[in-house]
Amino acid sequence: MRLHVVHETQYRYSAPVVLSQQLLHLTPRELPWQTTESHRITLEPPAGEIAERPDYYGNRTVHALVAAPHESLLVRAESVVSVKPRARERRAAPKAAWEAVRARLLALDAPPIVEPAEFLFESPHVERLGELADYALQSFTPRRGILEASSDLARRIHKEFKFDRTATSVSTPLKQVLADKRGVCQDFAHLMIGCLRAIGLAACYVSGYILTQAPPGRARLVGAVRAGPARRTVDQIDRCRSRSSRSGRGTESTEAGGAARILGSGCEAGAGQRRTAAHPSTAPAATGPARSSRQARVIRCSVATASL
C-alpha cells in the first residue's frame, strides 16, 4: 500500500522572534517493510540552515535554523511511503514461549542481545511495579507463546480501560492509571510497556501516522487539529501515541501505531511495530529580545494520511 502523509504544525509567538531553532522528527524510517518514495520538509519562513543526522535510535532528525524576524512559524512535512503487509510474517514467526525469550534476554552464558537489553529497565515514564507484573501474568501463563500472550494483554487493556482525556496528565504515574483504569493513548502504551518490563521482557515504543478505517456510514478521519500552549516534545523512547491499540480495527500505517514492541522475540505484539518512523513533533526554541516573556502557542497541528 502506498500512503501519502502530510503533517503541518503552526506556531504563533506573542512577540517577534529573530532566531528560531527547530529539532524535527518527521522523517519516515527505511525498514524491510517500509520504503520512503519521497519526503520533503519545508518551513515558512524558510530556514537559513538545515542539517540532517540520525539520532541514537536510527531515526533521521532535521535541525533547522530560522534567522529572520517572524511572528509565526509553519512546519510542513510531506511523504509518500510504501508499506508491505506483515500479518503473514507475524503468523509465521517462531512460537517461542515467553519464558524462553526472557531467559535468553537475561542469559549470562550467551552473547548479549544489546538492542533489546536497553529496554528491560525502568525509565522516567515507566516503572517496574509488582502490580504491573501481577496484571501481566494473567495473560503470560506458563509456557504460553509470547505473541499470543502479548496480544491477549493488549486486548485486555483495550477492554478493561476507558479512554478519558481528563483523567491523566503527562506525569500521571502508572500505579494510578492501573488503579483508575482510565487514561489516554500514551497511558495505555506506558501501561503495556510497564507490564512487559515488569516480567522481564524488553519493550519499546513506536510513533507514526495511522490510516483509519471508518465505521459503516461514517466518513474516514483524515486529519487532526489541536491548539494549546506549545511545549517541547521530548524525543525519547518512552513518549508515544497509541491510537491503534484503542481502535479495534485494522490499519495501515507509516511505521505507525504507538504500541509496544516485544524485543528479542522475533515477533511483535498487538499492533506493535518497530521504533519511531515519523514523530509528529517539533521542538521550537525561540531566541531574541525579551526572550523570557515571549510565549509560543501551537495554533494548528494537523495530519492527513491517505492511500494512493
Buried (B, 14 or more C-beta within 10 A) or exposed (E): EEBBBBBBBBBBBEEBBBBBBBBBBBBBBEBEEBBBEEBEBEBEBEBEEBEEEEEEBEBBBBBBBBBEEBEBBBBBBBBBBBBEEBEEBBEEBEEBBBBBBBEBBBEEEEEEBEBBBBBBEEBEBBBBBEBBBEBBBEBBEEEBBBBBBBBBBBBBBBEEBEEEEEBBEEEBBBEEBBEBEBBBBBBBBBBBBBBBBBBBBBBBBBBBBBBBEEEEEEEEBBEEEEEEEBEEBEBEBBBBBBBBBBBEEEBBBBBBBBBBBBBBBBBBBBBBBBBBBBBBBBBBEBEBEEEEEBEBBBBBBBBBBEEE
